[in-house]
Amino acid sequence: MALPTIRQLEYFVSAARVGTFAGAAAENHIAQPSLSEQISVLERTLEVALFTRTSRRLLLTDAGKQLLPRAERVLADMREFAEWSRRVRSIEEGTVSFGTFNSAHLYLLTELIREFHRQYPGVRIEVVGLNSSEVADRVRNGELEAGLVQLPIDDRELEVTPSVFRDQVVYVSRNPDHTRNPVDIASLGDRPLILSEARWSHDDPLRVSLTEIAQRDGVVIRPIVEVEFHTHSLELAAEGVGDTLVSYHVGKNLMESRGLTWAPLDPPIVEHYAFVTRRNGAISPATAQFMRLAHRILQTIATDAPFS
């Protein structure tokens, strides 16, 4: 059985309210024969007569009286749906669905979420802090719309933007003598080293880079402590347990507040970050705007780096 169209229901409700086909046609800015034909099609579709046609006014049949409140509810729902769609497209409401590495809150997420909420208070924000490889997996699986990750990652089924942000790994110590000069890979093999990302040691880009450089130079790196979070490794370094490695922007505030010193690595390890989305996947306007704002803030943060 065919279903009535929204237009047919609009014409029916209009004719029932106005009482004539001529008045309903004028109200809908169409020719009367066209409106009359659409109502006739509606009656044939439903297999009932909706109006008793008299010389003066249209009278609703019993079936027409039963249909009228139902048709009005359908049209009201459609108007509400159209308004919802307009609000979502204009980012008045909706949900940001975004993932990023778990240390992003140390220099990016607070300002980003605060500013986005100020601009779009009706939008719900869901930001999940994960390891970059897990962010990529969840975007690939459709659990998240987009994410900010450290490269390289497994980019199967993903769209990866060009690098939107760069950071650099620095060597951090409570002992100023350890940071007077750039620290080479041989020194890393001799120093009491604390490394973070213990759970992701085989996938963490820093660990992978260190391993490649160490193997190339015949150096073995054996950390004395492995922990999960960058902040924990910095706290331990501040207590003199050992030295650590951290992305400059991740550690900047804590290094300054705890009197830690730092030096670049030799050769430097530069970290590249990019947005990822699902290939051919849809991104809501809210998430797209969240990414644009994140990019602007990252560009501002990048200007504060003490290295090029």
C-alpha positions in Angstrom: 0.0 0.0 0.0 1.3 3.4 -1.0 1.8 6.0 1.8 0.4 9.6 1.7 2.9 12.3 1.0 3.5 15.2 3.3 2.3 17.6 0.6 -1.0 15.7 0.4 -1.5 15.9 4.1 -0.8 19.6 4.1 -3.4 20.1 1.3 -5.9 18.0 3.3 -5.4 19.9 6.5 -5.6 23.2 4.7 -8.8 22.3 2.9 -10.4 21.0 6.2 -9.6 24.3 7.9 -10.5 26.7 5.2 -13.6 24.7 4.0 -13.1 25.1 0.2 -10.6 23.8 -2.3 -10.3 27.3 -3.8 -9.4 28.8 -0.4 -6.9 26.0 0.3 -5.3 26.4 -3.2 -4.9 30.1 -2.6 -3.4 29.5 0.8 -0.8 27.0 -0.7 -0.2 29.1 -3.8 -1.1 26.5 -6.3 -3.9 26.0 -8.8 -7.2 24.6 -7.5 -7.3 21.7 -9.9 -3.8 20.6 -8.7 -4.8 20.7 -5.1 -8.1 18.9 -5.8 -6.3 16.2 -7.7 -3.8 15.6 -4.9 -6.6 15.2 -2.3 -8.3 12.8 -4.7 -5.0 10.8 -4.9 -4.9 10.8 -1.1 -8.4 9.4 -0.9 -7.6 6.7 -3.4 -4.4 5.9 -1.5 -6.3 5.5 1.8 -9.4 4.0 0.0 -11.8 6.3 1.9 -13.6 9.5 1.1 -12.4 12.4 3.3 -14.8 15.1 2.2 -18.5 15.5 1.4 -18.5 18.0 -1.4 -21.4 20.5 -1.2 -22.1 23.5 -3.3 -20.9 25.9 -0.5 -18.4 24.1 1.8 -16.4 21.0 2.2 -17.6 18.8 5.0 -15.4 16.2 6.6 -16.6 12.6 6.5 -16.2 10.4 9.6 -12.9 9.1 8.1 -11.8 12.7 7.4 -12.5 13.7 11.0 -10.4 10.8 12.3 -7.6 11.6 9.9 -7.4 15.3 10.7 -5.7 15.2 14.1 -3.4 12.4 12.9 -2.4 14.5 9.9 -1.8 17.6 12.1 0.5 15.6 14.4 2.5 14.3 11.4 2.9 17.8 10.1 3.8 19.2 13.5 6.4 16.4 13.8 7.8 17.2 10.4 8.1 20.9 11.3 9.9 20.0 14.5 12.2 17.7 12.5 13.0 20.4 10.1 13.8 22.9 12.9 16.0 20.3 14.6 17.8 19.8 11.3 18.3 23.5 10.9 19.7 23.9 14.4 22.1 21.0 14.0 23.3 22.4 10.6 23.9 25.7 12.3 25.7 24.1 15.2 23.1 25.3 17.7 22.9 21.8 19.2 24.3 18.3 18.5 27.3 16.4 19.9 31.0 16.7 19.3 32.5 13.2 19.1 36.3 13.5 19.3 39.2 11.5 20.6 42.8 12.5 21.4 46.0 11.4 23.2 45.6 11.4 26.9 48.1 14.2 27.6 46.3 16.8 25.4 44.5 18.2 28.4 47.8 19.6 29.7 47.9 22.3 27.0 45.0 22.1 24.6 41.7 20.7 25.8 40.8 23.1 28.6 41.1 26.2 26.4 39.5 24.4 23.4 36.5 23.1 25.3 36.0 26.3 27.2 36.0 28.4 24.0 33.9 26.0 22.0 31.3 25.9 24.8 31.2 29.7 25.0 30.4 29.9 21.3 28.0 26.9 21.1 26.5 26.4 24.6 23.8 24.0 23.2 26.3 21.5 21.9 27.2 18.4 23.9 30.9 17.8 23.9 32.3 14.2 24.2 36.1 14.2 24.2 37.8 10.8 24.9 41.5 10.8 25.9 43.3 7.7 24.6 46.5 6.6 23.1 46.8 7.7 19.5 46.6 4.2 18.1 43.4 3.6 20.0 41.9 6.9 18.8 42.7 5.7 15.2 41.0 2.4 15.9 37.8 4.0 17.3 37.6 6.5 14.5 38.1 3.6 12.0 35.3 1.6 13.7 32.9 4.5 13.7 32.9 4.9 17.5 34.3 8.5 17.2 33.8 10.9 14.3 37.3 12.4 14.4 40.5 12.6 16.5 43.8 14.3 17.0 46.7 11.7 16.9 50.4 11.6 16.9 51.9 10.2 13.7 52.6 7.6 12.5 49.4 5.6 13.0 47.8 2.8 11.1 45.8 4.8 8.5 43.8 2.0 7.0 40.3 3.4 6.1 41.2 6.8 7.6 41.6 10.2 6.1 44.7 11.8 7.6 45.2 15.6 7.4 48.6 17.1 6.7 50.5 17.7 10.0 48.6 20.3 11.9 51.0 20.6 14.9 54.6 19.8 15.8 56.2 19.2 19.1 59.7 18.1 20.1 60.8 15.6 22.7 63.0 17.0 25.4 65.2 15.4 28.1 64.1 16.5 31.6 66.1 16.3 34.8 66.3 17.9 38.2 70.1 17.9 37.8 71.2 21.0 35.7 74.4 19.2 34.8 72.4 16.6 32.8 70.8 19.3 30.6 73.7 21.7 29.8 74.0 20.3 26.3 71.8 18.4 23.9 71.5 14.7 25.0 72.6 12.0 22.5 71.4 8.4 22.3 74.6 7.1 24.0 73.9 9.3 27.1 70.3 7.9 27.2 71.8 4.5 27.6 73.9 5.6 30.6 71.3 7.8 32.4 68.7 6.6 35.0 65.7 7.0 32.7 62.0 7.1 33.5 59.7 6.4 30.6 55.9 6.9 30.3 53.3 5.1 28.2 54.1 1.8 29.8 51.0 0.1 28.6 51.6 1.3 25.0 55.3 0.7 24.9 55.3 -1.2 21.6 53.0 1.4 19.8 54.1 4.7 21.4 55.8 6.8 18.7 58.4 8.0 21.1 59.3 4.5 22.2 59.4 3.4 18.5 61.7 6.3 17.6 64.0 5.7 20.5 64.3 2.0 19.7 65.1 2.7 16.0 67.9 5.2 16.9 69.3 3.0 19.7 69.5 -0.1 17.4 71.1 1.9 14.7 73.8 3.2 17.1 74.2 -0.1 19.0 72.8 1.4 22.2 70.6 -0.4 24.7 68.1 1.7 26.6 66.8 0.2 29.8 64.6 2.5 31.8 64.8 2.2 35.6 61.1 3.1 35.9 58.1 2.8 33.5 54.8 4.5 34.3 51.6 5.3 32.4 51.4 9.1 32.4 53.7 11.8 31.4 52.8 13.8 34.5 53.8 10.9 36.7 57.2 10.6 35.0 57.8 14.4 35.5 56.8 14.2 39.2 59.3 11.3 39.7 61.9 13.3 37.9 61.2 16.3 40.2 61.7 14.0 43.2 65.1 13.0 41.9 64.2 9.4 41.1 65.6 9.7 37.6 65.4 11.7 34.4 62.7 11.5 31.8 61.6 12.3 28.2 58.5 14.3 27.4 57.0 16.3 24.7 57.9 20.0 25.3 54.3 21.3 25.4 53.1 18.4 27.5 55.7 19.1 30.2 56.2 22.9 29.9 54.0 24.0 32.8 55.1 21.2 35.2 58.7 21.7 34.4 58.5 25.4 35.2 56.5 24.9 38.4 58.8 22.1 39.7 62.1 23.7 38.8 63.1 21.0 36.3 65.6 21.7 33.6 65.5 20.4 30.0 67.6 19.9 26.9 66.8 18.8 23.3 67.8 15.5 22.1 70.6 15.0 19.5 69.4 14.1 17.0 66.1 15.8 17.7 62.9 13.8 17.8 60.2 15.9 16.3 56.6 14.7 16.8 53.9 15.4 14.2 50.2 15.5 15.0 47.3 15.3 12.6 43.5 15.0 12.5 42.0 11.7 11.5 38.5 11.0 10.2 36.9 7.9 8.8 37.3 7.6 5.0 34.0 8.5 3.3 32.5 8.9 6.8 30.2 11.8 7.8 31.3 14.5 10.3 28.7 16.5 12.1 29.0 20.3 11.8 29.7 20.5 15.5 32.7 18.1 15.3 34.0 19.9 12.2 33.9 23.2 13.9 35.5 21.7 17.0 38.4 20.6 14.8 38.8 24.0 13.2 38.9 25.7 16.6 41.5 23.1 17.8 43.6 23.8 14.7 43.6 27.6 15.5 44.6 27.0 19.1 47.4 24.6 18.2 48.8 27.1 15.8 48.9 29.7 18.6 50.6 27.2 20.9 53.2 26.3 18.3 54.4 29.9 18.3 55.5 29.5 21.9 58.0 26.8 21.2 61.7 27.6 22.0 62.8 25.8 18.9 61.9 26.0 15.2 
